[in-house]
Amino acid sequence: MEKDLVEYIVKSLVDDPSAVSVNVIEGEKSTILELRVASEDIGKVIGKHGRIAKAIRTVLQAATARDGKRTVLEILD
């Protein structure tokens, strides 16, 4: 569910949605989502002063809070 949510949000932001990929790494108490986008779209995902990235992380935390698991979004180059 978290993977689909992040993919949907990010594909709406970037110019090249086919280059968006999310890798899920499951742990006992946390889940790590590794996000990769095209190099020219990295600025659109991060935003000015990281505002868009922070907003995506906030929505992700709100969506997963009821499960009691911690979800981390990593934006990779």
C-alpha positions in Angstrom: 0.0 0.0 0.0 2.8 2.5 0.9 4.6 1.7 -2.3 1.5 2.4 -4.4 0.9 5.7 -2.5 4.4 7.0 -3.1 4.4 5.9 -6.7 1.1 7.7 -7.4 2.2 10.9 -5.8 5.6 11.0 -7.4 4.4 10.0 -10.9 2.0 13.0 -10.7 4.9 15.3 -10.1 7.6 14.3 -12.6 8.0 14.7 -16.3 9.1 11.1 -16.9 6.7 8.8 -14.9 8.2 5.7 -16.5 11.5 6.3 -14.7 9.9 6.2 -11.2 10.7 3.1 -9.2 10.1 2.3 -5.5 12.0 -0.5 -3.8 10.6 -1.8 -0.5 12.8 -3.1 2.3 10.8 -4.7 5.1 12.1 -4.8 8.7 10.6 -5.9 12.0 9.5 -2.4 13.1 10.1 -0.3 10.1 9.8 -0.2 6.3 12.2 1.6 4.0 11.0 2.8 0.7 13.8 3.6 -1.8 12.6 6.0 -4.4 14.5 6.5 -7.7 13.5 9.0 -10.4 15.1 10.4 -13.6 18.0 12.7 -12.8 16.2 15.7 -14.3 13.2 15.1 -12.1 15.0 14.9 -8.7 14.5 18.6 -8.1 10.7 18.3 -8.6 10.5 15.5 -6.0 12.6 17.3 -3.4 11.2 20.8 -4.0 12.5 24.1 -2.7 14.3 23.5 0.7 12.9 19.9 0.7 9.3 21.0 1.1 7.8 18.5 -1.3 9.9 15.6 0.0 8.8 16.5 3.6 5.1 16.7 2.5 5.4 13.2 0.8 6.9 11.8 4.0 4.2 13.4 6.2 1.4 11.8 4.0 3.3 8.5 4.2 3.5 8.6 8.0 -0.1 9.5 8.3 -1.1 6.6 6.1 1.0 4.1 8.0 0.5 5.4 11.6 -2.5 3.1 12.3 -0.4 0.0 11.7 2.1 1.0 14.3 5.0 0.7 11.9 7.6 3.3 11.0 8.0 4.1 7.3 11.1 5.9 5.9 11.3 7.4 2.5 14.8 7.6 1.0 15.2 9.5 -2.3 18.2 8.1 -4.2 20.2 9.6 -7.0 
